[in-house]
Amino acid sequence: MAKKKIKPICGKNGKNSSSWEDVAPVLKKIWDWKPKKANMDLFNQYIKETLAKKELIIESARRFGTPQYILDEEKLESRVKLFCGAFRRYIKNSYFFYAFKSNDLPWQIKKVKEMGMKADVSGLFELQLALKIGFDKIIFTGPGKDNEELTLAIKNCDRVIINIDNINELERLSDLCKSDELLKKNKNKVRVGFRINPDNLIMQTWSKFGIDPIELKKAIEIVNKNKNLEWQGIQFHCSWNMNPSKYLKNIKIVSQLLMSLPKEYLVNLKFIDIGGGFYPEGTANLAKYMPKGTLVESLKEQCDDPSRDFGFNPLEIVNEETEPIENFASEISEELKKLFGTLGKELDVFLEPGRFISLHSSMIVVRVMSVKNERSVITDGGVSMVGDYRYEIEFAPIINLNNPSYDLTKKIIYGPTCDPNDYFGKQYFGQGIKEGDLLAIPNQGAYTFSCAWKFIKPIPPYVLMTKNKVLLIKKRESFENRYGACKF
């Protein structure tokens, strides 16, 4: 995972500046910053919940081996109810589309469908999976849909709404829809929404996504010229939100944008899709991720004595303070009411939660294979299970099930691959650690299994924990799974 970039320092004229009078106050503010220590009571709650199911986890490890992912059905259900319940209380015409990319485990997807969620997909396999499982409403969003993906969406246009990302994609879709052959099956028009990027000009990181607002009118006109297409909605997405402010700002931008269009363009407008990006509560980072931490790390690299004490502990745990989801629902609802009043009609409201549903629903379980020395151990699972180096900046609560404690002990928990950055963290909850100990890492269900690397080790099995029993719901990757499509 890429480290957070520090915004360039700007002078009084708004341009990048390196004059000391501009830089000095910023550096002082960074240096004076002290990390707010995490509320460990929060992590004590996760430890308590994990230890309450200790025997089931041990049984799962015995039966299905380690490493493994474990999906907790009870937690999954509670996350869906928490999110959907909050928004339904405030927005009666709300629809929830589970983001497959956060965790594409088929059992989990089928479960959220049974609980009333729809499908949010971003690629060919996800779309095929949504169709196979039987979703009746699918949103297809992504910045690089190819013609094979678009053709499959067209063939299933009675179930799929395509959120268009760019003008070239729209033109290719329009060309594919000029022939009535693809639409013979269901004789429906192909429904599209437009993803807009309100921050296209100022947020370079996310500039790859969506249509610039000034292109919306052109996009609608392309649709209107094709009898097989119908524009029905508008979408935006903003990630990593700990409060509702970005949603409120974007709804206001959408309102202004829609009111700038000719009224006849809005006749078929049926939905507004406010995307996902709802950050789950109870997460934390290491202080090295903050500007002061980045500065200290840089100084250490340049220093003749990297062990020098800079008066700052980069392993300090810093809470990500997220507002309750109820606050999001309440404030977003009020802003949407203003939009509907301006339009003179209510729209369906689509939401695309992924991380919020998935994160707390699964854990990772690994076994200690070797105690290297006083500083570190090696386990049988590592960052290939999650597909990035997130634990360099994110704090993962690692619990030694064989010798648990509510206190942290320093120790580097390495994974088994030939990668020096393969580790889950540098501290764990326990009073000691030895070969054979089981380590549970809760809150690891989002962007882990769906992002796992095929690097050196097989992708582990996935186990369901439900009603005091454990069931295997995905086998460990086999040699044939990995190399079966290869020519020898």
Secondary structure as GFF3:
##gff-version 3
##sequence-region A 1 488
A	DSSP	alpha_helix	20	32	.	.	.	ID=ss1
A	DSSP	alpha_helix	40	52	.	.	.	ID=ss2
A	DSSP	alpha_helix	54	64	.	.	.	ID=ss3
A	DSSP	beta_strand	68	72	.	.	.	ID=ss4
A	DSSP	alpha_helix	73	90	.	.	.	ID=ss5
A	DSSP	beta_strand	94	99	.	.	.	ID=ss6
A	DSSP	three_ten_helix	100	102	.	.	.	ID=ss7
A	DSSP	alpha_helix	106	114	.	.	.	ID=ss8
A	DSSP	beta_strand	118	121	.	.	.	ID=ss9
A	DSSP	alpha_helix	124	133	.	.	.	ID=ss10
A	DSSP	beta_strand	138	141	.	.	.	ID=ss11
A	DSSP	alpha_helix	147	155	.	.	.	ID=ss12
A	DSSP	beta_strand	160	164	.	.	.	ID=ss13
A	DSSP	alpha_helix	167	176	.	.	.	ID=ss14
A	DSSP	three_ten_helix	181	183	.	.	.	ID=ss15
A	DSSP	beta_strand	190	195	.	.	.	ID=ss16
A	DSSP	three_ten_helix	204	206	.	.	.	ID=ss17
A	DSSP	three_ten_helix	213	215	.	.	.	ID=ss18
A	DSSP	alpha_helix	216	224	.	.	.	ID=ss19
A	DSSP	beta_strand	229	235	.	.	.	ID=ss20
A	DSSP	alpha_helix	245	259	.	.	.	ID=ss21
A	DSSP	three_ten_helix	263	266	.	.	.	ID=ss22
A	DSSP	beta_strand	271	273	.	.	.	ID=ss23
A	DSSP	beta_strand	284	286	.	.	.	ID=ss24
A	DSSP	three_ten_helix	287	289	.	.	.	ID=ss25
A	DSSP	alpha_helix	291	302	.	.	.	ID=ss26
A	DSSP	beta_strand	317	319	.	.	.	ID=ss27
A	DSSP	alpha_helix	325	343	.	.	.	ID=ss28
A	DSSP	beta_strand	348	351	.	.	.	ID=ss29
A	DSSP	alpha_helix	355	358	.	.	.	ID=ss30
A	DSSP	three_ten_helix	359	361	.	.	.	ID=ss31
A	DSSP	beta_strand	362	371	.	.	.	ID=ss32
A	DSSP	beta_strand	376	379	.	.	.	ID=ss33
A	DSSP	three_ten_helix	383	385	.	.	.	ID=ss34
A	DSSP	three_ten_helix	390	392	.	.	.	ID=ss35
A	DSSP	beta_strand	399	400	.	.	.	ID=ss36
A	DSSP	beta_strand	408	414	.	.	.	ID=ss37
A	DSSP	beta_strand	423	429	.	.	.	ID=ss38
A	DSSP	beta_strand	438	441	.	.	.	ID=ss39
A	DSSP	three_ten_helix	449	451	.	.	.	ID=ss40
A	DSSP	beta_strand	462	466	.	.	.	ID=ss41
A	DSSP	beta_strand	469	474	.	.	.	ID=ss42
A	DSSP	alpha_helix	479	483	.	.	.	ID=ss43
###
